[in-house]
Amino acid sequence: MQSERLPTLEDVARVAGVSRSTVSRVINGIRNVDPQLHELVWSAVDQTGYVPNLLARSLVTRRTGTIALVVSDSETHDDDPFMSRFFSDPYFGRVVGGLMSVLRPLGVQLALRMVGPDGHKPLVGDLRNGQADGAVILSLPANDPLPGMLADARVPAVLIGRPASPIPISYVDLANETGAALAADRLVERGCRQLAMISGPAEVPASVDRDSGFRRALARHGHAWVPQRIGNFTQDSGEQAMRALLAAQPQLDGVFAANDLMALGALLALRDAGRRVPEDVAVIGFDDSSAAVAARPALTTVRHPLEDMAAEAARLLLARVDNPTAPVASIIYEPTLVVRQTA
């Protein structure tokens, strides 16, 4: 019995209503093709069941059609809370959504790599050996060596968040100090006088910037000192920090938390303490994640346009894959304050 004929490029071109050469250019990752044609071609690939010859494609283009999303941590965790945080924190999902908004129409795949301190060298080796065309890096602590290792190895890479020290790597970041200053100004405008802050980990550059931005803005309003407790960007840590602040400063009436999850924890602690929000204590978070909308009352927060930033990181990386000798670049987004019910 004769086997069924496999779909060809010509079949895809016929279904998509484009030329065979256009199909070939899309499948081979040539990026000067109209994005609408990409959608047409990949839709036709799905309809026909055509399977691209990835080996032949990689031999011709020297590309895999894959970008790695690398979530890097320089510390070892025996109980692996880092992994659980990835799947529970809205931050990471928003990054993936932003990346895919650019990569999917181009037929580029996204591969997740989570690496600890023992995985940095193998990852750099994999990328240099062509297992992915480049990498978008989410690097948390300031002492993480991975961004510098990638720069030294000349692997196409873009960092989401500024590097802790000057290195030749492209990055997309938020003006975190400006965002924290918006929170400070809002609390002062509401008449809050006994202010406090729940900071993120001191080794994370974004935490440092939000801390300094909040303190500097309050100093301009005459507040020389701000009580602080440090969390780790989780809801539980925010709740514990809020309880500690209430014990140390029972009359506090305004709190800034360095991310929305810690702000949610603060709301729980305030509710348990019988403190009304915002009547007794005003609360402002940071990120404008899904957690802010789900909070009760809905959380006033600083907008962190992660989806837009991740999409721009993808575009920067694809441009660097096309031209590895191009100068590194930085793009800084401006935050806005989203006023809801807590401040």
DOMARPA-832080 format. One line per field, with one value per residue (C-alpha): residue in one letter; x, y negated, z. Coordinates in steps of 0.25 Angstrom, whole numbers, plus 5000, padded with zeros to 4 digits. Layout:
// DOMARPA-832080
aa c(A/...)
east c(X/...)
north c(Y/...)
up c(Z/...)
***
This chain:
// DOMARPA-832080
aa c(M/Q/S/E/R/L/P/T/L/E/D/V/A/R/V/A/G/V/S/R/S/T/V/S/R/V/I/N/G/I/R/N/V/D/P/Q/L/H/E/L/V/W/S/A/V/D/Q/T/G/Y/V/P/N/L/L/A/R/S/L/V/T/R/R/T/G/T/I/A/L/V/V/S/D/S/E/T/H/D/D/D/P/F/M/S/R/F/F/S/D/P/Y/F/G/R/V/V/G/G/L/M/S/V/L/R/P/L/G/V/Q/L/A/L/R/M/V/G/P/D/G/H/K/P/L/V/G/D/L/R/N/G/Q/A/D/G/A/V/I/L/S/L/P/A/N/D/P/L/P/G/M/L/A/D/A/R/V/P/A/V/L/I/G/R/P/A/S/P/I/P/I/S/Y/V/D/L/A/N/E/T/G/A/A/L/A/A/D/R/L/V/E/R/G/C/R/Q/L/A/M/I/S/G/P/A/E/V/P/A/S/V/D/R/D/S/G/F/R/R/A/L/A/R/H/G/H/A/W/V/P/Q/R/I/G/N/F/T/Q/D/S/G/E/Q/A/M/R/A/L/L/A/A/Q/P/Q/L/D/G/V/F/A/A/N/D/L/M/A/L/G/A/L/L/A/L/R/D/A/G/R/R/V/P/E/D/V/A/V/I/G/F/D/D/S/S/A/A/V/A/A/R/P/A/L/T/T/V/R/H/P/L/E/D/M/A/A/E/A/A/R/L/L/L/A/R/V/D/N/P/T/A/P/V/A/S/I/I/Y/E/P/T/L/V/V/R/Q/T/A)
east c(5000/5006/5009/5002/5010/5016/5013/5023/5026/5018/5006/5008/5010/4997/4989/4995/4993/5008/5020/5029/5040/5032/5029/5044/5048/5038/5042/5056/5055/5058/5052/5050/5036/5023/5018/5004/5011/5018/5004/4998/5010/5010/4995/4997/5008/4998/4987/4995/5003/5016/5029/5041/5054/5060/5074/5075/5070/5080/5091/5087/5084/5093/5081/5073/5060/5060/5063/5066/5059/5069/5065/5078/5081/5094/5090/5087/5074/5072/5057/5056/5047/5053/5046/5033/5034/5035/5022/5015/5020/5012/5025/5030/5017/5017/5031/5028/5015/5023/5034/5024/5017/5029/5035/5022/5019/5033/5032/5043/5042/5045/5052/5052/5066/5066/5080/5087/5102/5106/5099/5105/5117/5109/5099/5109/5115/5102/5099/5113/5111/5098/5087/5080/5082/5083/5077/5068/5073/5066/5077/5073/5084/5095/5106/5101/5113/5105/5102/5117/5120/5111/5117/5131/5127/5120/5107/5096/5088/5079/5077/5063/5067/5080/5093/5099/5112/5116/5118/5116/5102/5089/5078/5064/5060/5050/5053/5051/5055/5045/5034/5037/5037/5023/5019/5025/5019/5005/5006/5010/4999/4989/4994/5002/5012/5017/5022/5029/5035/5035/5048/5052/5065/5077/5085/5075/5078/5063/5061/5073/5067/5053/5058/5067/5056/5046/5055/5060/5046/5042/5054/5050/5037/5044/5044/5059/5057/5048/5046/5048/5047/5053/5045/5048/5037/5027/5014/5018/5030/5021/5012/5023/5030/5017/5015/5029/5026/5013/5020/5031/5023/5008/5004/5009/4999/5006/5013/5021/5024/5034/5025/5010/5012/5018/5007/4997/5004/5003/4988/4986/4994/4987/4974/4978/4982/4969/4975/4966/4972/4973/4966/4976/4988/4990/4997/5004/5011/5020/5018/5003/5002/4989/4991/4988/4975/4971/4974/4963/4963/4969/4983/4989/5002/5013/5012/5023/5021/5027/5020/5025/5039/5040/5035/5046/5056/5052/5054/5067/5072/5067/5074/5087/5086/5085/5097/5106/5116/5105/5107/5100/5088/5080/5065/5059/5044/5037/5027/5013/5005/4992/4982/4972/4966/4978/4984)
north c(5000/4986/4977/4964/4953/4943/4928/4919/4905/4904/4908/4898/4887/4891/4891/4878/4871/4867/4871/4883/4873/4866/4879/4882/4869/4869/4884/4881/4869/4857/4846/4835/4841/4835/4840/4843/4852/4859/4862/4867/4876/4882/4884/4891/4900/4904/4907/4915/4922/4919/4922/4913/4920/4913/4919/4914/4901/4900/4904/4893/4881/4886/4883/4892/4883/4883/4873/4876/4870/4871/4869/4869/4869/4870/4876/4891/4894/4907/4907/4899/4888/4881/4891/4890/4874/4875/4882/4874/4859/4852/4845/4857/4860/4845/4846/4859/4853/4840/4849/4858/4846/4843/4857/4865/4857/4859/4874/4873/4883/4880/4889/4888/4890/4889/4889/4888/4886/4899/4897/4884/4890/4901/4891/4882/4894/4899/4885/4884/4897/4893/4899/4886/4873/4864/4862/4853/4852/4850/4849/4847/4844/4834/4844/4853/4855/4860/4846/4844/4858/4856/4843/4849/4861/4851/4859/4851/4847/4836/4834/4830/4821/4813/4821/4818/4814/4808/4819/4819/4825/4819/4817/4812/4806/4798/4784/4791/4779/4770/4781/4781/4766/4766/4775/4766/4753/4760/4764/4750/4744/4753/4747/4759/4755/4768/4775/4788/4797/4812/4814/4825/4833/4823/4831/4828/4815/4812/4813/4803/4793/4794/4792/4780/4774/4775/4770/4758/4754/4754/4746/4735/4735/4734/4748/4751/4765/4777/4790/4802/4817/4826/4836/4846/4841/4852/4850/4857/4848/4836/4840/4843/4830/4822/4829/4825/4811/4810/4815/4805/4793/4795/4781/4783/4778/4781/4792/4794/4809/4811/4821/4825/4838/4832/4821/4832/4839/4825/4824/4837/4833/4820/4826/4836/4824/4817/4806/4801/4798/4787/4780/4784/4788/4785/4796/4795/4806/4807/4815/4813/4829/4837/4838/4823/4824/4836/4830/4825/4814/4812/4808/4795/4798/4793/4798/4807/4809/4823/4828/4816/4817/4832/4830/4819/4829/4839/4829/4825/4839/4843/4830/4835/4849/4842/4833/4838/4827/4816/4807/4811/4803/4799/4795/4789/4789/4779/4783/4778/4778/4786/4781/4791/4792/4794/4780)
up c(5000/4996/5008/5008/5002/5012/5011/5004/5003/4991/4999/5010/4999/4992/5006/5010/4997/4996/4988/4991/4993/5004/5011/5011/5016/5028/5032/5031/5040/5031/5038/5027/5024/5028/5041/5035/5025/5036/5042/5029/5027/5041/5040/5027/5033/5044/5034/5024/5035/5028/5037/5034/5033/5045/5042/5028/5033/5043/5034/5024/5034/5045/5055/5063/5063/5078/5089/5103/5115/5126/5140/5148/5163/5169/5182/5185/5191/5198/5198/5184/5187/5175/5166/5173/5173/5158/5156/5167/5164/5153/5149/5142/5134/5129/5124/5116/5111/5106/5100/5092/5087/5078/5076/5073/5060/5055/5058/5068/5080/5094/5103/5118/5126/5141/5146/5160/5163/5157/5144/5139/5132/5125/5121/5114/5107/5102/5097/5090/5084/5077/5086/5085/5076/5088/5102/5110/5124/5137/5147/5162/5171/5169/5171/5159/5150/5138/5131/5131/5127/5115/5111/5112/5103/5093/5093/5088/5101/5107/5122/5127/5138/5139/5142/5156/5150/5137/5127/5111/5111/5106/5116/5117/5131/5138/5145/5159/5167/5159/5162/5177/5178/5172/5183/5193/5188/5187/5202/5206/5198/5206/5219/5224/5234/5240/5228/5227/5215/5212/5203/5194/5196/5198/5187/5176/5168/5166/5181/5184/5174/5180/5194/5190/5182/5193/5203/5195/5191/5206/5210/5201/5208/5222/5226/5230/5234/5229/5237/5228/5228/5217/5210/5198/5189/5194/5200/5213/5215/5213/5224/5234/5231/5233/5246/5250/5246/5254/5266/5265/5260/5265/5259/5245/5235/5221/5215/5202/5198/5188/5180/5180/5186/5198/5198/5199/5211/5217/5215/5222/5234/5235/5234/5245/5254/5252/5244/5232/5219/5214/5226/5236/5228/5213/5205/5192/5184/5172/5158/5155/5154/5154/5169/5170/5163/5172/5185/5194/5194/5181/5182/5178/5171/5162/5148/5143/5128/5128/5116/5108/5114/5111/5096/5094/5100/5090/5079/5084/5084/5070/5065/5072/5067/5053/5055/5067/5065/5068/5080/5093/5096/5108/5108/5121/5123/5131/5142/5145/5158/5157/5168/5173/5187/5197/5195)
***
